[in-house]
Amino acid sequence: MQQIPTMKGARYIAEAAQAVGIDHVFFVDAVLRRALVEMEEVGIRRVLARSEKAAAYMADGYSRAARRPALCMAQAVGAANLAAGLQDAWLGQSSVVALTGRKPPIEQYRNAYQEIPHEPLFSAVTKMTARVDLPEQLPLLLRQAFRVATSGRPGPAHLDINGMTGDTTAMADCIGAAMPEASFARVPAFRPPCDPEMLAVAAAAIDAARRPVLVVGLGAMVSRAEAAVVRLAERLSAPVVAALDAKAVMVDRHPLNGGIVGTYSRSCANRIVAEADLVLFVGCDTGDQVTSNWALPLPGIPVVQIDPDPAELGRSYPGTIGLQADVRAGLEQLAAAVAPREAGEWTARAQALVAEWRTETAPALASPARPIRPERLCAELSAVLPDDVMLVADTGYSSQWSGTLVELRSSRQGYLRAAGSLGWGFPGALGAKCALPGRPVVCFTGDGGFMYHMAELETARRCGIHTVTVVNNNGCLAQGARSIDAAYEGRNGNKNEIYVFHPMDFAAIARSMDCFGVRVEKAADFADAFAEASRAGRPAVIDVATDPEARAPLGWTPRQEARP
């Protein structure tokens, strides 16, 4: 008779995490202390963060960079903060498993100290949230959490474990302690193919189009479909435009790369989509950002969409030809099914639009102005980024400037950006560095974003997480300035009170925390500062004094063509 495996809950958590390739855990004390001890025994690095939200962001950055599950944890009173940090993991299709402690059942519903219900907090930002009431449930539910987090359209999962710190369960014997299957140590866990009949319909539509375009999104990156995107695009001689999350799908100077599309975009990319006669959405949602508030593609243009989640197929465009499949698998099938074509007028037209955009932006990229223009900062950063860098950007202007203007010249360079939350960039970069210890990781953020979790410099210094953080320091939240000016039109008042900060020297702050810090006030000094930061052997901050009046261009839309 086969013996049923049994081990302490703490040991099971450690070994299950190890089984799916997790080598770092991000947490705020006090939670699962016995499991943390066991994690040390199996070689998992324990990263004590300064806040639960930052711990969730670190786990998110780790999962996105490693393309495997990540683990973050917090005790009962920190659960709400941890849940808030999972918003980006949810939006970013990141396989984060969150563990929280909660008061035992006898203390529930009796005004227990610091206790509120956790399930409502996590239900909006996870694919699964479950209570572990009995030790026997722990193996069953933790395996399920990894399964859910890595399968289909990936996303976070949450377990609420009995005991304020979870140790009530961690101390108990867990019967049936089977380890998670190896398939759940990677993202995606499975690669289902397209339905052959729908594949034929999609291929026929693409073959009939004269001006097809690929709009590539986050799902393609999650599926590791970069090479498959390039192969299909080259087979069709079709331009590729990308959502910000898929910036690294091909090098910037590839002749078919049309740039970033949508509201945070290059005008050439939006114009390419506006002139297309078929749009293929590749692992890309059809929300407001990538479609410029649903102005693109134009009404009546045929749409083909590949996504593992059937609920996404046709969500915004009726009549969509939907291919439910793993993105890479679907692209490989599609490339075999469509007819190859030579570059022609459409390829040349897309390249001409890109060239026009490059000519328009060249003066700003070379601007000698002081304070430094952010366009010039992006040009300087492009020139010094290592060939294997992972560039991690915050949301807002940080992702808009870096996504549209920083050039990735090598297929080994990567790009991650906040899925929505300002302040994600720096802790997200720390998590990415934990996942990629042998690669340089550079964070691009603003002063508003960096101050959210600046305290994690201490975490980085203590844990030896050596990233380089470039702070676009304009002393304000510049992205909101246009709408604030409009709100104040015709009125006198102190509009600076709404979006302008007190001047800060982040280099001095970094040095005071025993990190490397340098301030750059002339664009010509940036390359030397970056080189010095890269070899500092400590977490590094480059504080760049930039122009608070600089505004990123608004996204081009077809409506602009109709204006006199």
Buried (B, 14 or more C-beta within 10 A) or exposed (E): EEEEEEBBBBBBBBBBBBBBBBBBBBBBBBBBBBBBBBBEEBEBBBBBBBBBBBBBBBBBBBBBBBBBBBBBBBBBBBBBBBBBBBBBBBBBBBBBBBBBBBBBEEEEEEEBEEBEEBBEBBEEBBBBBBBBBEBBBBBBBBBBBBBBBBBBBBBBBBBBBBBBBBBBBBEBEBBEBEBBEEBBBBBBBEBEBBBEEBBEBBBEBBBEBEBBBBBBBBBBBBBBBBBBBBBBBBBBBBBBBBBBBBBBBBBBEBBBBBBBBBBBBBBBBBBBBBBBBBBBBBBBBBBEBBBBEEBBBEEEBBBBBBBBBEEBBBBBBEEBBBBBBBBBBBBBBBBEBBEEBEBEEBBEBBBEBBEEBEEEBEEBBEBEEEBBBBBBBBBBBBEBBBEBBBBBBBBBBBBBBBBBBBBBEEBBBBBBBBBBBBBBBBBBBBBBBBBBEEBBBBBBBBBBBBBBBBBBBBBBBEBEBBBBBBBBBBBBBBBBBEEBEEEEEEEEEEBEEBBBBEEBBBBEBBBEBEBBBBBBEEBEBBBEBBEBBBEBEBBBBBBBBBBBEBEBBEBBBBEBEEEE
